[in-house]
Amino acid sequence: MNSFFKALSDPNRRQILELLKTKDMSVKELQEHFSITQEALSHHLSVLKKAGLVTDERKGQFVFYSLNTSVFEEVMNYFLSLYYKRNDK
């Protein structure tokens, strides 16, 4: 859970997630939307991947990143369970 919040704490990482909502993208495609180095972008993708928020798949010479929506569902279920536990009292 901590890696999830760490990943979301950075605006660049949140923007990456917004972009990946539309379609799977390669680093090259993502790079077009940022004014940071490819190394910095790769670092952000690594943090997102470690948190389980994105997955990657090699297609030929490119690696494509996509959202891992199951992690979002898991976190939302956690928060909903806290809410319902509190309101069931």
C-alpha positions in Angstrom: 0.0 0.0 0.0 2.9 2.4 0.8 4.4 2.0 -2.7 1.0 2.8 -4.2 0.8 6.2 -2.4 4.5 6.9 -3.1 3.9 6.3 -6.8 0.9 8.6 -6.8 2.7 11.4 -4.9 4.6 12.6 -8.0 2.7 14.7 -10.6 4.7 13.2 -13.5 3.6 9.7 -12.5 0.0 10.8 -12.2 0.3 12.2 -15.7 1.7 8.9 -17.0 -1.3 7.1 -15.5 -3.6 9.6 -17.2 -2.0 9.0 -20.5 -2.1 5.2 -20.1 -5.8 5.5 -19.5 -6.2 6.2 -23.2 -4.0 3.4 -24.6 -0.9 1.3 -24.0 2.2 3.4 -24.9 5.9 2.9 -25.4 8.5 5.0 -23.6 9.0 6.9 -26.8 5.3 7.7 -27.1 5.2 8.8 -23.4 8.3 10.9 -23.8 6.5 13.2 -26.3 4.3 14.4 -23.4 7.1 15.3 -21.0 10.0 17.7 -20.8 12.1 15.3 -18.7 14.9 13.0 -19.8 14.2 9.5 -20.9 16.2 8.3 -17.8 13.8 10.2 -15.5 10.8 8.9 -17.4 12.1 5.3 -17.1 12.6 5.9 -13.3 9.0 7.0 -13.0 7.8 4.0 -14.9 9.9 1.8 -12.7 8.3 3.2 -9.5 4.8 2.7 -11.1 5.7 -0.8 -12.0 7.0 -1.6 -8.5 3.7 -0.3 -7.1 1.9 -2.6 -9.5 0.1 0.3 -11.2 1.5 -0.4 -14.6 2.6 -3.5 -16.5 5.0 -3.8 -19.4 5.1 -6.1 -22.4 7.8 -6.3 -25.0 6.6 -6.1 -28.6 9.5 -6.4 -31.0 12.1 -3.8 -30.0 9.7 -1.7 -27.9 8.3 -2.1 -24.4 4.7 -1.0 -24.1 3.2 0.0 -20.7 -0.4 -0.3 -19.7 -2.5 0.4 -16.6 -3.0 -2.5 -14.2 -6.5 -1.7 -13.1 -6.7 -4.6 -10.7 -4.4 -2.7 -8.2 -6.8 0.3 -8.3 -9.7 -2.0 -7.6 -7.8 -3.6 -4.7 -7.1 -0.2 -3.1 -10.6 1.0 -3.7 -12.0 -2.1 -2.0 -9.7 -1.5 0.9 -11.0 2.0 1.4 -14.6 0.9 0.9 -14.1 -1.7 3.6 -12.9 0.9 6.0 -15.9 3.1 5.2 -18.4 0.3 5.6 -16.8 -0.9 8.8 -17.1 2.6 10.3 -20.7 3.1 9.2 -21.8 -0.4 10.3 -21.3 0.6 13.9 
